[in-house]
Amino acid sequence: MSTNTHACNKAPSRIFLVFLTLSLMVSLMNSSVPTPLYPFYKQQLQLSAVELTLIFGVYGVGVLLSLLTLAGIAGRLPDLRKLLLPAASLVVLGAWLFSQGNSLWQLGSGRLIAGLGSGAMTVGVNLALLRFGPADNGKLAALLATLAMVSGLALGPLLSGAALQLELYPLMLPFWLIMLLGLAACVGVLGCWPSAPTLAPTVANPPPIKSPGLIQSLQGIGLPYHLCAWAVFFSWSFAACVFVIGPGAAEQLLGLQDHGIFGYGICAYLLIAGASQLFCQRLEARRALLGGLLCQNLAFVMLLMAFYQGSLLLAVLAMIVGGYAYGAIFVGSARLINQLAQGRSHGTLIAYFYMTIYGFNAVPIPLGLLVDSSGMARAINSALIVFLVLGSALLLMAHRTRLACPRP
């Protein structure tokens, strides 16, 4: 017999949960806040398009390194403050480096460190919400984590977009505000940390069972599992290209000179994606995935027409459709993955799912090379055609594939 040392507070302080959620939200704000600022960095530092995409992509490297490092140890930490405090420090340090960014290496270092902090914060906050949240099978934890991620990603471009429009030190002020919010959230979490948690009841330790490896877990799961993972990778890859190349494309091809408005547009896109995730929870998973892929392809067609006609309005409508697709594809795929993983090494398969889709950060790099070599218009049109072909193939495969849990 052994006692579980993980705290499980059945009556958590609401303000404590608010500060935990704020911590995660701030780390996601830090990831998206540079989006409207990329044209300024390109102009002031004389950066190429591919260098901008490298700055964007290195954030994903930091997130992946953090997740891989913490995957096996975070759950065994008796005191999660030992994880949350370093995570908050990395988020603040990354924001500070970016606010001082007057060279490529400073911007890249800031993004890498921010990615490390964001990955650690994601793990730490989710564990803390589960450990100290109410006994509701993690429903409140999932809701708070989703709201934190959606609001954080959306508020980042909103913050930098407002600073651009108001001409309030746009290359520094957004990051200083993130630093202040991050420090406030960290102080709040530490100050409200539960002092007398209830321990989970003692249970007998079952005999240790060796979990199957990744290859063994994937055996027999077949095409449906990989289809779901690559559908989300595909969707997030397009969003990444929009975030890093979109501001320049909107300026050169659609005549949008106000980068602050582009920041507001990205904020709206991400809020629509968040609302889509909440709405699609009510739909059958396969229906959500198919609907999302269909809308994603429709968005590509609309964007091709928008760039051909130089229509900013049509591009805005395309991004609204794309925002819905972003949320629907993720929700449908994630729920199908959970169903397909039943009876297998669930944790291993989920980890592989996120490792697969987090490769999306590297996708804008070849687009940046194409922009540098052949110009913005040709690169954007070529990329949209490639995305449309791949999206059509994924939609056809998803329609023909039996997306159900295979027999073990």
C-alpha positions in Angstrom: 0.0 0.0 0.0 1.2 3.5 -0.8 -0.1 7.0 -0.6 -0.4 9.1 -3.7 1.6 12.2 -3.1 -0.3 14.3 -5.7 -2.4 16.9 -4.1 -6.1 16.8 -5.0 -7.9 19.8 -3.6 -11.7 19.2 -4.0 -12.5 22.8 -3.1 -9.9 24.8 -5.0 -9.6 28.6 -4.6 -11.2 30.3 -7.6 -8.6 33.0 -7.7 -5.9 30.3 -7.7 -7.5 28.7 -10.8 -7.8 32.1 -12.4 -4.1 32.8 -11.9 -3.2 29.3 -13.3 -5.3 30.0 -16.4 -3.8 33.5 -16.8 -0.3 31.9 -16.7 -1.0 29.7 -19.6 -2.8 32.5 -21.5 0.2 34.8 -21.2 2.6 32.1 -22.5 0.3 31.7 -25.6 0.0 35.5 -26.0 3.8 35.6 -26.2 3.8 33.1 -29.0 1.4 35.0 -31.3 2.1 38.6 -30.5 4.9 39.0 -33.1 2.6 38.2 -36.0 1.7 41.8 -37.1 5.3 42.9 -36.5 7.1 40.7 -38.9 7.1 43.3 -41.8 8.7 45.8 -39.4 11.5 43.3 -38.5 12.0 42.5 -42.1 12.3 46.2 -43.0 14.4 47.4 -40.1 16.8 44.4 -39.9 16.9 43.8 -43.6 15.7 40.2 -43.2 14.8 37.8 -46.0 11.4 36.0 -46.0 13.1 32.7 -45.1 14.8 34.3 -42.1 11.4 35.5 -40.9 10.1 31.9 -41.2 13.1 30.6 -39.3 12.4 33.0 -36.4 8.8 31.7 -36.4 9.8 28.0 -36.7 12.3 28.0 -33.9 9.5 28.6 -31.4 8.1 25.2 -32.3 11.5 23.6 -31.7 11.5 25.0 -28.2 8.0 23.7 -27.5 8.8 20.2 -28.8 12.1 20.1 -26.8 10.2 21.1 -23.7 7.4 18.6 -24.2 9.8 15.7 -24.9 11.9 16.6 -21.9 9.0 16.9 -19.4 6.7 14.1 -20.7 8.2 11.5 -18.5 9.0 13.5 -15.3 6.4 16.2 -14.9 3.7 13.9 -13.6 6.0 12.6 -10.9 6.8 16.0 -9.4 5.2 16.3 -5.9 5.5 20.1 -6.0 4.6 21.6 -9.4 5.9 25.0 -8.4 9.4 23.6 -9.3 8.1 23.4 -12.9 5.8 26.5 -13.1 8.4 29.0 -11.7 11.1 28.1 -14.3 8.5 28.0 -17.0 7.3 31.5 -16.1 10.9 32.7 -16.0 11.5 31.4 -19.5 8.4 33.1 -20.8 9.4 36.4 -19.4 13.0 36.0 -20.6 11.8 35.2 -24.1 9.6 38.3 -24.2 12.4 40.5 -22.9 14.8 39.2 -25.6 12.2 39.8 -28.3 11.6 43.4 -27.0 15.3 44.0 -27.4 15.4 42.3 -30.7 17.8 44.3 -33.0 19.4 41.3 -34.6 18.4 38.0 -36.1 20.0 36.0 -33.3 18.2 37.9 -30.6 14.8 37.4 -32.2 15.6 33.7 -32.7 16.9 33.2 -29.2 13.8 35.0 -27.8 11.5 32.7 -29.8 13.4 29.6 -28.8 13.3 30.4 -25.1 9.6 31.5 -25.3 8.9 28.1 -26.9 10.7 26.2 -24.1 8.7 28.2 -21.5 5.4 27.8 -23.3 5.9 24.0 -23.5 6.8 23.8 -19.8 3.9 26.1 -18.9 1.4 24.0 -20.9 2.5 20.8 -19.1 2.6 22.4 -15.6 -0.7 24.3 -15.8 -2.6 21.4 -17.2 -1.2 19.1 -14.4 -2.0 21.7 -11.8 -5.6 22.2 -13.0 -6.1 18.5 -12.9 -4.4 18.0 -9.5 -6.0 20.9 -7.7 -9.3 21.2 -9.6 -12.7 19.7 -8.6 -13.4 16.0 -8.9 -15.2 16.3 -12.2 -13.0 14.0 -14.3 -11.0 16.9 -15.6 -13.9 18.7 -17.3 -13.2 22.1 -15.7 -9.4 21.7 -16.3 -10.0 21.0 -20.0 -12.4 24.0 -20.3 -10.0 26.4 -18.6 -7.0 25.1 -20.6 -8.9 25.5 -23.9 -10.1 29.0 -23.0 -6.6 30.0 -22.0 -5.1 28.8 -25.2 -7.7 30.3 -27.5 -7.8 33.7 -25.7 -4.0 33.8 -25.4 -3.4 33.1 -29.1 -6.1 35.7 -30.1 -5.0 38.5 -27.7 -1.4 38.4 -28.8 -2.0 39.9 -32.3 -4.7 42.2 -30.9 -2.1 43.7 -28.4 0.6 44.3 -31.0 -2.0 45.4 -33.6 -3.3 48.1 -31.2 0.3 49.2 -30.4 0.9 49.5 -34.2 -2.2 51.6 -34.8 -1.6 53.9 -31.8 2.2 54.1 -32.5 2.9 53.2 -28.9 6.4 51.6 -29.2 5.0 48.5 -31.1 8.3 46.6 -31.0 8.6 46.9 -27.3 5.4 47.7 -25.4 3.5 44.5 -26.2 6.4 42.4 -24.8 6.7 44.5 -21.7 3.0 44.1 -21.0 3.4 40.3 -21.5 6.3 40.4 -19.0 4.2 42.3 -16.5 1.2 40.0 -16.9 3.5 36.9 -16.7 5.1 38.1 -13.4 1.7 39.0 -12.0 0.3 35.6 -12.8 3.4 33.9 -11.3 3.1 35.9 -8.1 -0.6 35.1 -7.9 -0.1 31.4 -8.4 2.6 31.2 -5.8 0.7 33.4 -3.4 -2.5 31.4 -3.7 -0.9 28.0 -3.7 -3.1 25.6 -1.7 -1.6 25.1 1.7 -3.6 22.1 3.0 -4.6 20.0 0.0 -6.6 16.8 0.4 -4.6 13.7 -0.5 -6.1 11.1 -2.7 -7.1 7.9 -0.9 -4.6 5.2 -0.6 -4.8 2.5 -3.1 -2.9 -0.7 -3.6 -0.2 -0.4 -6.2 -0.9 -2.8 -9.1 2.0 -4.9 -10.5 4.0 -2.8 -12.9 3.1 -3.4 -16.6 5.5 -2.5 -19.3 3.9 -0.2 -21.8 4.3 -1.1 -25.4 6.6 1.1 -27.5 5.5 3.4 -30.2 5.9 0.9 -33.1 3.9 -1.7 -31.2 1.2 0.8 -30.3 0.8 1.8 -34.0 0.6 -1.7 -35.2 -2.9 -2.5 -36.4 -4.2 1.0 -36.0 -3.8 1.7 -39.7 -4.6 4.6 -41.9 -7.3 6.4 -39.8 -4.9 7.3 -37.0 -2.3 8.8 -39.3 -5.0 10.5 -41.3 -6.2 12.4 -38.2 -2.7 13.4 -37.2 -1.8 14.7 -40.7 -5.1 16.5 -41.1 -4.3 18.7 -38.1 -0.7 19.1 -39.3 -2.0 20.3 -42.6 -4.5 22.7 -41.0 -1.9 24.2 -38.6 0.7 24.5 -41.4 -1.6 26.7 -43.4 -2.2 28.9 -40.3 1.5 29.1 -39.7 2.1 30.4 -43.2 -0.7 33.0 -42.7 0.9 34.2 -39.4 4.4 34.7 -40.8 4.0 35.5 -44.5 0.4 36.8 -44.3 1.3 40.4 -43.3 3.6 40.8 -46.3 1.2 39.2 -48.7 -1.7 41.4 -47.5 0.4 44.5 -48.0 1.9 43.7 -51.4 -1.0 41.8 -53.0 -4.1 43.2 -51.3 -3.0 46.8 -50.6 -3.4 46.5 -46.8 -1.0 49.1 -45.5 -2.3 49.1 -41.9 -0.5 46.2 -40.1 -2.5 46.9 -37.0 -5.7 45.9 -38.8 -4.0 42.6 -39.9 -3.4 41.9 -36.2 -7.1 42.4 -35.5 -7.9 40.1 -38.4 -5.6 37.3 -36.9 -7.3 37.9 -33.5 -10.7 37.4 -35.1 -9.5 34.3 -37.0 -8.3 32.7 -33.8 -11.4 33.6 -31.9 -13.5 32.0 -34.7 -11.3 28.9 -34.4 -11.9 28.8 -30.7 -15.7 29.2 -31.1 -15.5 26.5 -33.8 -13.9 24.1 -31.3 -16.6 24.7 -28.8 -19.4 24.3 -31.4 -17.9 21.1 -33.0 -17.8 19.4 -29.6 -21.5 18.8 -30.2 -20.9 17.2 -33.6 -20.0 13.6 -34.3 -16.2 13.5 -34.7 -16.1 12.2 -38.3 -18.6 14.8 -39.3 -16.6 17.6 -37.7 -13.4 16.4 -39.5 -15.0 16.1 -42.9 -16.8 19.5 -42.5 -13.5 21.1 -41.5 -11.6 19.7 -44.4 -14.3 20.8 -46.8 -14.3 24.4 -45.4 -10.5 24.5 -45.5 -10.5 23.7 -49.2 -13.2 26.3 -49.8 -11.1 28.9 -48.0 -8.2 28.1 -50.4 -10.4 28.6 -53.4 -11.6 31.9 -52.0 -8.1 33.1 -51.3 -6.9 32.2 -54.8 -9.8 34.3 -56.2 -9.1 37.1 -53.7 -5.4 37.4 -54.7 -6.3 37.1 -58.4 -8.9 39.9 -58.1 -7.0 41.9 -55.4 -10.1 41.7 -53.2 -9.4 42.3 -49.5 -13.1 41.6 -48.7 -13.0 38.2 -50.3 -9.8 37.4 -48.4 -11.5 38.3 -45.1 -14.4 36.0 -45.9 -12.0 33.3 -46.7 -10.2 33.7 -43.4 -13.6 33.4 -41.6 -14.3 30.1 -43.3 -10.7 29.0 -42.6 -11.1 29.9 -38.9 -14.1 27.5 -38.7 -12.1 24.8 -40.5 -9.1 25.2 -38.1 -11.3 24.5 -35.1 -13.4 21.7 -36.7 -10.4 19.8 -38.0 -8.7 19.8 -34.6 -11.7 18.8 -32.6 -12.7 16.1 -35.0 -9.2 14.6 -35.3 -8.5 14.8 -31.5 -11.7 13.0 -30.6 -11.1 10.3 -33.3 -7.6 9.8 -32.0 -8.9 9.2 -28.5 -11.4 6.7 -29.9 -8.7 4.9 -32.0 -6.3 4.8 -29.1 -8.7 2.7 -26.9 -7.1 -0.5 -25.8 -3.6 0.6 -26.8 -0.9 2.7 -25.3 -3.0 5.8 -25.1 -0.3 8.1 -23.8 2.2 7.1 -26.3 -0.2 7.6 -29.2 -1.3 11.0 -28.0 2.3 12.0 -27.6 3.0 10.9 -31.2 -0.1 12.8 -32.4 1.2 16.1 -31.0 4.8 15.4 -32.0 3.5 15.0 -35.6 1.3 18.1 -35.7 3.9 20.3 -34.0 6.1 19.9 -37.1 3.9 22.6 -38.6 6.3 25.3 -37.4 8.8 24.3 -40.1 6.3 24.5 -43.1 6.6 28.3 -43.7 10.4 27.9 -44.3 10.1 26.5 -47.8 7.4 29.1 -48.5 9.9 31.8 -47.4 12.5 30.4 -49.8 10.0 30.5 -52.6 9.1 34.1 -51.8 12.8 35.1 -51.9 13.4 33.3 -55.1 10.3 34.0 -57.2 8.4 36.9 -55.6 5.4 37.1 -53.3 2.6 36.7 -55.8 4.0 33.6 -57.5 4.9 32.0 -54.1 1.5 32.6 -52.6 -0.4 31.3 -55.6 1.8 28.2 -55.8 1.4 27.5 -52.1 -2.4 27.9 -52.2 -2.6 25.4 -55.1 -0.4 22.9 -53.3 -2.5 23.3 -50.1 -5.7 22.9 -52.2 -4.4 19.7 -53.8 -3.3 18.2 -50.5 -6.5 19.3 -48.8 -8.6 17.7 -51.6 -6.6 14.4 -51.2 -7.1 14.5 -47.4 -10.9 15.1 -47.8 -11.2 12.2 -50.3 -9.2 9.9 -48.0 -11.2 10.9 -44.9 -14.5 10.3 -46.8 -13.5 6.9 -48.0 -11.7 5.7 -44.8 -13.7 4.0 -42.1 -12.8 6.2 -39.1 -13.7 3.8 -36.4 -11.7 2.0 -33.7 -10.3 -1.2 -35.3 -10.4 -4.4 -33.4 -7.2 -5.1 -31.5 
